[in-house]
Amino acid sequence: MMTVNQIMGDSPNQIYGNFGKRFFAWMMAKSSGTYDKIAGERKRSLFANLQGKVLEIGPGTGPNLPYYPKDIHWIGIEPNLHTHSYLKKQAEKLNLNIDLRIGNAEWLDAEDNSIDTVVSTLVLCSVPNINYTLQAIIRVLKPGGRFLFLEHVAAPQGSLLRQLQNRISPIWKVIGDGCHPDRETWIALENAGFSSINYERFDAKLPIVSPHIIGIATK
Ligand SMILES: C[S@@+](CC[C@H](N)C(=O)[O-])C[C@H]1O[C@@H](n2cnc3c(N)ncnc32)[C@H](O)[C@@H]1O
């Protein structure tokens, strides 16, 4: 039986404390517009046909809310309490009903086989345990339910960018609230046990975290 610490590793909360978490929440709120200029169109088509119960892991300050159809039942699971007030304001502005919970993606606070779609944008790079997270997602999805993801990932092995990502990773994790710039997220996704996965790569033209994947995995 693994302990919580073995599963989660160092919690960013332990590293930064309250001030750090507040700062990251503020940074996320400030920078989401810039990222949406890069990925907004892709998000729009990824989220266009959402319906029923949608669970978003790590929704941060709520940059995805404007892309969602109004009639979905949205549940968000976000460990950084300081993001919650930004997200709630955004939901109010958009007139969206939300159910925002504090928690971790590794232990999703949702019943087995109960969710139509799970969403993750820029979260699989940050979760302390990606394999536990993917198993939790599969557990809560209804049979045939879909996992929509948009994530930055490791550059190809042996590339200059990959060497840089590997070197900078220990510092990046500290300054980036637990983010791993060199995570081979697509391998974890392919091995998680979804019945099918479709994704494509694109270059977001950002420093360090340019390589991205966007796609859909079906339970
Ligand atoms: C880079 S931010 C992305 C926020 C938002 N999804 C977006 O697209 O802008 C990473 C988010 O993942 C959250 N996070 C970190 N560890 C997590 C975990 N174990 N479970 C769920 N969310 C987590 C962070 O608090 C943060 O809100």
PDBQT file of the ligand as one rigid body, heavy atoms in Angstrom, charges set to zero:
ROOT
HETATM    1  C1  LIG A 301      -0.653  25.599 -15.233  1.00  0.00    +0.000 C 
HETATM    2  S1  LIG A 301      -2.077  25.610 -14.256  1.00  0.00    +0.000 S 
HETATM    3  C2  LIG A 301      -3.349  25.383 -15.499  1.00  0.00    +0.000 C 
HETATM    4  C3  LIG A 301      -4.667  25.960 -15.072  1.00  0.00    +0.000 C 
HETATM    5  C4  LIG A 301      -5.783  25.837 -16.128  1.00  0.00    +0.000 C 
HETATM    6  N1  LIG A 301      -6.169  24.444 -16.314  1.00  0.00    +0.000 N 
HETATM    7  C5  LIG A 301      -5.349  26.457 -17.433  1.00  0.00    +0.000 C 
HETATM    8  O1  LIG A 301      -5.512  25.833 -18.491  1.00  0.00    +0.000 OA
HETATM    9  O2  LIG A 301      -4.891  27.597 -17.405  1.00  0.00    +0.000 OA
HETATM   10  C6  LIG A 301      -2.037  24.028 -13.451  1.00  0.00    +0.000 C 
HETATM   11  C7  LIG A 301      -3.240  23.829 -12.535  1.00  0.00    +0.000 C 
HETATM   12  O3  LIG A 301      -3.213  22.492 -12.034  1.00  0.00    +0.000 OA
HETATM   13  C8  LIG A 301      -3.538  22.543 -10.654  1.00  0.00    +0.000 C 
HETATM   14  N2  LIG A 301      -3.007  21.320 -10.026  1.00  0.00    +0.000 N 
HETATM   15  C9  LIG A 301      -1.755  21.078  -9.573  1.00  0.00    +0.000 A 
HETATM   16  N3  LIG A 301      -1.681  19.860  -9.025  1.00  0.00    +0.000 NA
HETATM   17  C10 LIG A 301      -2.915  19.306  -9.143  1.00  0.00    +0.000 A 
HETATM   18  C11 LIG A 301      -3.474  18.055  -8.735  1.00  0.00    +0.000 A 
HETATM   19  N4  LIG A 301      -2.753  17.133  -8.135  1.00  0.00    +0.000 N 
HETATM   20  N5  LIG A 301      -4.778  17.853  -9.001  1.00  0.00    +0.000 NA
HETATM   21  C12 LIG A 301      -5.542  18.792  -9.635  1.00  0.00    +0.000 A 
HETATM   22  N6  LIG A 301      -5.054  19.980 -10.028  1.00  0.00    +0.000 NA
HETATM   23  C13 LIG A 301      -3.761  20.231  -9.783  1.00  0.00    +0.000 A 
HETATM   24  C14 LIG A 301      -2.861  23.816 -10.180  1.00  0.00    +0.000 C 
HETATM   25  O4  LIG A 301      -3.341  24.260  -8.939  1.00  0.00    +0.000 OA
HETATM   26  C15 LIG A 301      -3.210  24.752 -11.325  1.00  0.00    +0.000 C 
HETATM   27  O5  LIG A 301      -4.459  25.342 -11.165  1.00  0.00    +0.000 OA
ENDROOT
TORSDOF 0
